[in-house]
Amino acid sequence: MAPRNRCPPEMKFMTALVFVDTNVLVYAYDADEPIKRARAREWMDVLWREQRGRTSAQVLSEYFAVLTRKSSFRVAPEDAWEEVDALINWNPHPVDAELLKRAYEIERRFRLNWWDCLIVAAAQAQSCALLLTEDLQDGANYGGVIARNPFKLGVADERSAYSAMPKVVSRHRGRGRPRTRPQRIASSS
């Protein structure tokens, strides 16, 4: 999964930034899931090569924890840190006050769980067009970030992910002026 310098001609049109969630990183390392591992590695190879991968401090923290404590294929902390340290080159977005505020707005609008709100907020803050994750509705548009399941969307099909996808409909009425009923004008006779 090391970065490469040259981009194949068929990949030149893909320039959007792509946010990678924890589950994709874990599958790229997981030999117990060979099909998902191959697809995750394919995505990671392209994102490294084209320098379009993005993530967050939250994701890297989760990744380290899963590799060292929760996975069936536990990794030595030193090896897990090498993986995380390499991904620091993607300039992970910090969990800061601005991210928390953005995540809160996402929670209010889309009613996602809090941890997913932080992921979407970090993807938005980094101007990512695509969010690779298994945890959100495939194809949903969260304020300009399209969530796609990387095990359903192939690398070669990435361009189709940016086509006009329907936005997720908010469960809440939009902000603004309240609707009022038109006043009836009394007719004079």
N, C-alpha and C positions, 0 to 999 in steps of 0.2 A: 504494500500500500504506500510505498514511497513516492514522492512527487517526481514527475517527469517534466522535461523541458518542452517537448513538442506536442502539439495538439493535432490529431488527425483531421483532415479537411472536412469530414462529415460532422465533426463536433464544433466547427467554427461558429455556427449560428447560436450556440448555447452560451449566453453570457450572463444570465441572471444569477444572482447570489442564491445559494441554497443552504437553509438551516437544517442541521442534522440533529435529531433527537437521540436520547440515550439508547433506546432499543435498537436503533440501526447500528450504532457503535458496538454494542454488545454482540449482536449477530455477526458482525464482521470478524469477531474473535471466537465465536462459538462453533467448535467442530461437531457438536451434537446436532446441529441444524444445518446440514450441508447445502440445502437449496437456498435457504435464507442467507447463509454465510456467503455463498457465491454472489448473490444479488447485492448484498450489502457491500462486499468488497469491490464489486464492479462500480457501484456508486462512489465509494470512497476513492478509488483510483482516478476516476474522472474529476472529482472535486479537487483532489490534490494536484493533479496535472494542470488543471485550468485555474487553480487558485480561487475557486468560487465557494469553497466550503466555509460555513459559519456555524458557531455554536455559542453556548453560554457557560458561565462559571457554574451555574446550577447543573447543567448537563454533565460537565466534566466531573463534578463532585459525585453525582449519581453513578457515573461510569466507573469511577475508582471504587466506590462502595460495592457495586455489583460484581466487578471483577474480583475483588479481594474477599468478599463476605457472603454474597447471596447466590452466586452461580454454582452450578454443578461442576464446573471446571475451574475451581478456584485458582487464582493467579497469585504468585508471590507479589507482595506490595511493591518491590523494586521494579518488577516487570510491568505491573499495572501503572506505576508512575511514569515509566518510559512512554507508554501509550498516551497518557494524559499530557505529559510534557511535550510530545510531538504536536498534539492538537492545540496547544497554547499558541502555535503559529497561526491559527485561525482567528486570533484576536477575540477570544470569548467575551461576550457581553457580560459586564458585572451585574450582580444583583444590588441595585442601588435605589435610592428614593424615587428617581424618575421611572425606573422599571416597575417598581411597586405601584406607583400611581397609574401607569399605563395598564398593568395587569388588572388593577381594580376596575378600570373602565371596561376592559374586555370581559371580566366576570359579570359585570352588570349588564352588558349588552348581549353576550352569548351564553351565559350561565354554564361555563365550563368549570371543571374542578380547578382549584387554585393553582396547582402545579402546572397544569396545561396552560393556564392564563399567563404564567410567567414565561413559558416557552414561546407562546404566540407573541407576547410583548417583546421578548428579546429578538425574535425573527423580524418583527415590524421595525424595531429600533435600528436594526442593521440593514434595512431596506431589502430584505430577502423576498423574492417572488414565490419561492417554494419552500415548504416545510416538510421534510421527510420524517414520517412518524406512523406508527401503527395505532397510536392512541386516540386519534381524532378522526372524525368522519372523512373518508376518502373523497377528495374533490371539493370539500367545503372551503369557502372563501371567508377568511377571518380578517376583515379590514384590509384587504389587498394582499394577504399572504394565503396562498393556496396550500392546504394540507393534502399530501398525497402519501399513500401507502407505498413504500419503495419496493414491496414485494408483489405489487400489482402493476406498478408503473415501471417499465423498463427504462434504462438510461437512454436508449435510442428514441423512446417515446416522450422524452421530457418536454419537447416543444409543445406537444398537445396539452400539457398541463397548464400552459399559459393562455390557452384559448378562453373565450368568454365563458367562464364558469358561473353558475348562479351563486349569488351571495347567500350566505346563511341568513335566514329571516330571524330577526330579533323577536323575542317573546314579549317585548315591551313596546308600548307606544312610543313613537319618536318624540324627541324634545321639541320645544318651540311653543308657539302661542297655542293655547287651548282652542279647540273648535267651538264656535258659537253658532247658534241657530240664527238664520237671517231674521231680522225684525220685519214684522208685517207693517206695511204702511196703511193707515186707515184711509179709506177712500171717502172723500167728501162729496155729498150729493146735494 
